[in-house]
Structure formats: structure tokens, C-alpha cells
């Protein structure tokens, strides 16, 4: 996985797997520090197509060592699934600002991911049990959610007080 240093942002590209090195992540972070970064540091995984357990372990070790807050932007579906399984993503005041969510068009049988903003497209709630996510309409095609809001947004519910404060 490659890491690009942008203003107050680490943007990743590739696959987060056993080849992804802790030292490479630390080097990218050190370069970012030299630019005068200010927490929270944006993390853009939108070009990371896949992660396996070895890559996730490396990533979590890196976030623990960094000891600063991160803001996840454009988090792909695989990463949102990780948010819902592993609580360590939101340590040190880290949070998600935007995520991708899976949608499906019954008329065309097309699957598509839409980027959603927390606090805007997704209201910040402590329970999504009865939440109804609106359909998306693009170029006359109607896309319905292809997930359970209660399950897919559980990472928001579990971090509700912190997210509510940080995403004012």
C-alpha cells in the first residue's frame, strides 16, 4: 500500500495486507509531521481496494503508536465493516467524517457505493433500529440501501457521544 502526503492528510492507494509495513506508515506520518500537520489528521482510504487481517493488525499498531486523533474520510465499505468489528479505530479521539455505503438498483440490477457524510446524509443517532435511509436517485435510476442501518451504522451508535461532539 502506498501512502501519499497531502496537506494534513495521508492518502492511501493499493491493498492493506501483509506487505504493508509499519515502518512505511511511520515514515509517511513523519513526513506529514514536517509539513506542520494539525490533529485530527485526515485519512483517505478511498483508493484502498482491500485489506486482510495482517494489514489491519499493522494499521492498528500504527494508530496506537501515533497517539493522535485521525479523521477517516471517504472510508470504503470494507473499512466501515472493520469499524463495526474493531473498536480501536476510534481511540485518541479519532472519528469518521464520510463513509461509502452499498446501494442497489432493482430496475437495473446495478450495485453502487455512495459516499455519505456523517451528520448530514446520516444523522448522528445512538440507535438506528427504526431508522429509514432514503433511496438515492441518479439519472432516473433509483438505488435502495443494500445494508441494515442498525448494523452498518453501529460504529456510530457505539461512539455516539464522541461523534456528536466532534461532528458539530
N, C-alpha and C positions, 0 to 999 in steps of 0.2 A: 504494500500500500504506500502510495506517495503522499507526502504532506507538503502543501504549498502555504507559504506565509503571506497573508494579506493583512491589510490594516485591522488590527485587533481580532484577527480571525485565523484559524487553522482550517484549511480546506483539504479534504482527503479525496483520493482517487484510487480505485483498484479494489482489492479484496483484503479484508482484515482476517488474516489467518496465521498459521504457524510461521510463515516467512516474515510477518510484520514484527519488527524489532522494537523492543522497549527503548533501546539506545537511539534509534532513528526518531522515535516520538519525542524523546528528551531533547535531541538536537534541534528539531523543529521548534519546540517550545522555547529553547534558549534563544534561537534566532528571533522569535516573536518578542521575547522579553527585551531584546536590544532595540526594538522599534518603539518602545515606550508604551507597551500594552497596558490596558486597564481592565481589571476584572469587572464583570464577567467576560471571559474570552469566548468569542463565537466559535462554535464547532460545526462545520458543514460537512455532513456525510452523504450528501445527495448523489455523489458520484461513486460511492462505495456500493457495489452491487451485492455483496455477500459478506458474511462473517461466520467463522466457525468458533467452536469453544476455545481453541488455543488463542485465537486472535482476541476474543472477548476477555480472556484472563489477562493477556498483555495490556489491553486497553485499560482495564480496571486498575491494574497495578500502576499504570502511568497516572491515571486521575488521582489515585491516592497519594502518589509521590509529589504531584504538582501542588497539592494543597491550596488550590484557589477555586473560585466558582467558574463554572462553564455554562454557556447558554447554547443549547442544541438548536440549530436552525435547519430547516428542511430535512428533518430526520426521516429516513426511508422506513418503509413498513417493517423490514427485518429489525431495525433498531427500536422501533416502537414496541415490537414483540419482546425485545430484550428489556426495555423499560418496565414491562409488565411482569417479568420474571425475576429481575435482579434489582434490588433497591439501591445498590451502591452507586448507581448513575447520578443520583441527586444528593450526594454528600457535599459538604463545604458550600452549601447554598447554590448548587447547580440546578438548572431547570431547563425545560423545553419551551421554546417560543413558537416553533412551527413544526408540523409533522405531516407526513404523507399518509393518506388513508385510502384503502381499496374500495372502488366502486365498480358497478356492473350495469351494463345496459341490456335489459332483457330483449329489447327490439332488435338489437344488432349482435347480441352475444359478445360484446366487447368489454374487456376489463380495462380499467384505467385507474391510476392513482392521482388523487388531487391533493395539493398542499393546502393545509388548513392552519390558521393562526389560532393559538390558544387565547381565549379571552375575546376573540372576535368571531371566528367561524365556529369555534367550540366554546360555549360558555363554561366558566370555571364553576364546577359543582362538586359537592362532596359525595354525591350519589347519582349515577347515571341510569339507575334501574328503569325509570319511566321516561327517559329522555328520548325524543324522536328527532333524529338527524334529518334535515331536509335533503331532498333529492337535488342533484345538480343538473342543469340544463345547458348543454353546449351544442351550438349549431343545430338546434332542433332535436338533439338526442337527449333522452332522459337517462341519467345514471342514478341508480339506487345504491345505498351503502351495502357493502359486502362484508360486514362485520357487526358484532354486537357492541353497541356503545358502552354497555355496562362492563364488558370485558376489555375492549380496546382502549377505553379511557380510564381504566382502573389505576394506572400510574398517576393520573391527575387527582383522582379521589384520594389516593393514599398520601399524596403530598399537597392536598388542598390548601391548608393554611399558608404554607410557604409559597406556593404558586400564586395564590390570591394576592399576597403581599408583593411579590416580585413582578407580577404582570399587571400592575395597576394601570 
